[in-house]
Amino acid sequence: MRSFIGAHQVISADDFLELALGTPVELWLGEDGESDTERAARLDAARDILAHPEYQNLPDDVARLAAEAIEAHAPELFNVIPLVRPTARRRFSAKGAAA
């Protein structure tokens, strides 16, 4: 089954987030191994985007998407099964003394 947002095909969860938010996920989360200079540039670009009137609702949109994802997957997220703690077993010999 294929998923589309507008004319764009969604292949992964990151694609969905990027298309839904209009910005790449890496812009907000960073990438493994980025240098201090790259991080500073990424954060500067993120601040510029958040300052633009088109993205003034982006934090609210992200919070809404997160809440919808939690709500959609709540049964799996909160499906907690209590584990039975193993109890110490004593072994008794034929005479009834603990071994």
C-alpha positions in Angstrom: 0.0 0.0 0.0 1.4 3.4 -0.9 0.9 6.6 1.0 0.9 10.1 -0.6 0.8 13.6 0.7 -0.2 15.8 -2.2 1.8 14.5 -5.1 4.6 13.2 -2.9 4.9 9.5 -2.1 5.7 8.8 1.6 8.2 6.0 1.9 9.3 6.3 5.6 8.2 8.0 8.8 10.8 10.7 8.2 9.3 11.4 4.8 5.9 11.8 6.4 7.2 14.2 9.0 9.2 16.2 6.4 6.2 16.5 4.1 3.8 17.3 7.0 6.1 19.9 8.6 7.6 21.3 5.4 11.2 21.0 6.7 13.6 18.2 6.9 13.7 16.3 10.2 17.5 16.6 10.4 17.1 20.4 10.7 15.5 20.0 14.1 17.2 16.8 15.3 20.7 17.1 13.9 22.7 14.3 12.4 25.3 11.9 13.9 28.8 13.2 13.7 28.0 16.9 12.9 30.7 19.4 13.8 30.1 22.3 16.2 30.2 24.6 13.1 27.5 22.5 11.3 25.4 22.4 14.5 25.6 26.2 14.9 24.6 26.7 11.2 21.7 24.2 11.5 20.4 25.9 14.7 20.8 29.3 13.0 18.7 28.1 10.0 16.1 26.7 12.4 15.8 30.0 14.1 15.4 31.8 10.8 12.6 29.4 9.8 10.8 29.8 13.1 11.0 33.6 12.7 9.3 33.4 9.3 5.5 34.1 9.4 4.8 31.0 7.3 6.2 28.8 10.2 4.8 30.7 13.2 2.6 27.7 14.0 5.3 25.1 13.5 5.8 24.3 17.3 2.0 23.8 17.7 1.9 21.6 14.6 4.8 19.5 15.9 3.0 19.1 19.3 -0.2 18.2 17.5 1.6 15.6 15.3 3.2 14.1 18.4 -0.1 13.9 20.3 -1.8 12.3 17.3 1.0 9.7 17.0 0.8 8.9 20.7 -3.0 8.7 20.5 -2.9 6.4 17.4 -0.4 4.1 19.0 -1.4 4.3 22.7 -2.6 0.7 23.0 0.9 -0.5 21.9 2.8 2.2 23.9 0.9 1.5 27.2 0.4 -2.3 26.8 2.3 -3.2 30.0 2.4 -6.8 31.1 3.4 -7.3 34.7 6.3 -9.6 35.0 6.3 -12.3 37.7 9.3 -12.1 39.9 11.1 -15.3 40.4 11.0 -16.5 44.0 13.9 -18.2 45.7 13.2 -21.9 45.9 14.6 -24.0 48.6 15.5 -27.5 47.9 14.8 -30.0 50.7 16.5 -33.3 51.2 14.8 -36.4 52.1 15.4 -35.6 55.8 13.6 -32.2 55.5 16.7 -30.0 55.9 17.5 -27.3 53.4 20.1 -28.4 50.9 
